[in-house]
Amino acid sequence: MNTTSPRPDGERIRIPARSGVAVKLAQGMTIKVINTHGHQVVDTWAFNQKDLGESMSMEHSRASMLKLVPTVGDTLLTNYRRAILTLVEDTTPGVHDTLIAACDKHRYQQLGVAGHHDNCTDNLADALGRLGLKSKETPCPLNLFMNVPVHEKGRLEFAPPVSQAGQYVTLRADMDLIIVMSACPQDVTAVNGMTPTDAHYSIS
C-alpha cells in the first residue's frame, strides 16, 4: 500500500505487515502512528521534500535532545541540524529506540535466514520508489515502539514492545517532508513479539 498525498482528516490507513508506506506531509500537519495490535515496531524515516539528501538523523537528534529516546515536546533534527519532526503526543509507555539500524538482507543472513527475507531497508526503498524517488542511503530510523533496554555496562537487549493495542504517537511536520513507515518484518528476534502485524496511521 502506498499513499502519495494526505488523506481526509482522521482516516485510518493501514501499513501492511512486513511492508512500508511513504506519505507527503506539509509543514504543520500531524501524523498519528498507531500500534494497532500492540507489539509491532514501525521503523520511521523523514526526508526534506525538496532534497532527499536532508533526512531525519538519530545521531544529530540525540546530540540536541541529550537523551536516547524522544519524549513529548522533543524535536528530531536532520543531518543539517534542522527541525523536521516534533513528538507532540505519546499514549504508549514511551519506549522507543534511536540506536538500532534498519534490518536488511545482511542482518538476516547473520541470523541464519536462507534466501530472501522481507526487511525495512527494502521497504524504505520500495516506498520511495513508488513516489519515483530514491535515497542514496538508509538513515538510521526512529524505531517507534521498539524496546531495546540499555543494561549495566551499556549492554543492549532486543525485547518485546511494551506498548498496548491501539496506543499511538503523534508527530508534527516541521518542514514539508516525506515520512516513510515500515511495519518491521523482524520475526527472528523478539522485537515484534515474533509475529509481525499491520499498523495504521492517520493524518490531520
Secondary structure as GFF3:
##gff-version 3
##sequence-region A 1 204
A	DSSP	beta_strand	13	15	.	.	.	ID=ss1
A	DSSP	beta_strand	20	25	.	.	.	ID=ss2
A	DSSP	beta_strand	30	35	.	.	.	ID=ss3
A	DSSP	beta_strand	42	48	.	.	.	ID=ss4
A	DSSP	beta_strand	51	55	.	.	.	ID=ss5
A	DSSP	alpha_helix	58	65	.	.	.	ID=ss6
A	DSSP	beta_strand	75	77	.	.	.	ID=ss7
A	DSSP	beta_strand	83	90	.	.	.	ID=ss8
A	DSSP	alpha_helix	105	110	.	.	.	ID=ss9
A	DSSP	alpha_helix	120	129	.	.	.	ID=ss10
A	DSSP	beta_strand	142	144	.	.	.	ID=ss11
A	DSSP	three_ten_helix	152	154	.	.	.	ID=ss12
A	DSSP	beta_strand	167	173	.	.	.	ID=ss13
A	DSSP	beta_strand	177	183	.	.	.	ID=ss14
A	DSSP	three_ten_helix	190	192	.	.	.	ID=ss15
A	DSSP	beta_strand	199	203	.	.	.	ID=ss16
###
